[in-house]
């Protein structure tokens, strides 16, 4: 059995490849760009890198997929990829939907029958009830969540029509050393001792999930035979946004203070900036920034025997320390 990691240069992909190689598993890493210190085109230590684009049937054919392979589908366009000002829907769709369609076709041709797919919490939209269970209505707020929802539908169809065994994960905000996004701005303010604005009061619970807990969930899914789920991934005992940022400020010994802001005014301003081509955040990010958003992970714990091990505060501090080393 080989582990085919699609999107191996991404945040979760890099950690997954590392964990699989450390466990002595055969790995094929597939991405447009290699990772320093990762597998190379020459097979060594159980791993090999195959350069390619998930949108290309020819590139996927170079994987030489086999029936016993397990495909870990982590490739996606998201908000860290330089979202264009125009044509966002098509930009997200060509990889998140079109790439998924090409990958499923390649698996069908090869008879490859197992997959682990990382979707997103953004397929839910704003929470209608708490905690958010896997059967919560899915009403995405923008193109990223919509295209991930379409990818989920493609995978479920392949499961129904082709017998594909595919696990679908919906993680909360994935964090840890090396993943910054909008946190980079907040960390810069903390490092400089400047005021740190929050959207709203900051008293909403802002649940996250560590990259290492995501990898552990992925491996548990494979060990369980890739049950479909969908499975929520979120930390235990999530903290408020105020608690998280306050913990980083105290850890840093910073003179920064947290500044609550009127959520409606801030979101209206962010929407205006986005409309005029100067986005600081995107609608899927700022419209839910002050929402109380907590996942119910009981199904994940029961079916996969998985529980988040990392605390959100520790993960935030680790991300801040990694930020300082940049």
NORPEHU-V951659 format. One line per field, one symbol per residue. phi: phi as a letter, one per 30 degrees, with the letter a starting at -180 (. if undefined). psi: psi as a letter, one per 30 degrees, with the letter a starting at -180 (. if undefined). A space follows every 10 residues. Layout:
phi=???
psi=???
//
This chain:
phi=.ccccdidcd ddedddeddd dddiddbccb adbdceicec dcdahibbcc dlcddcdddd dddhebeddc ccccdacbdc cidddcided ddddcdcddd dddddddddd idcbbbbcca ddddiddcab ddcdceecbe cadddddddd dedddddddd ccidcbcccb ddedbkejcc iddedddddd ddicecdbdi dicddcdbbd dddddddedd ddddihddid cdbaddhdcd eddddddddd ddidcdbdcd bdeddddddd dddddcibdc bceddddcdc ddbbdccddd dddchbbecc dedddddddd ddeddd
psi=kljjjkhffl eeeeeeeeee efggkkkjkk lfklkkfall fkkkgflkkj klkffjeeee fffhkleflk kjjfklkafg giklelheee eeefeeeeee eeeeeeeeef gkgkkkkjbl fffeakkflk ljlfgkkjik faeeeeeeee eeeeeeeeee efgkjkkkkj lajkllkfjd bffeeeeeee efglkjkkja fggkkikakl eeeeeeeeee eefgghlebl kkjllkhkll eeeeeeeeee efhlgkkkjk ljeeeeeeee eeeeegghke llefeffgeg kjjkkjgeee eeefhkkkfk keeeeeeeee eeeff.
//
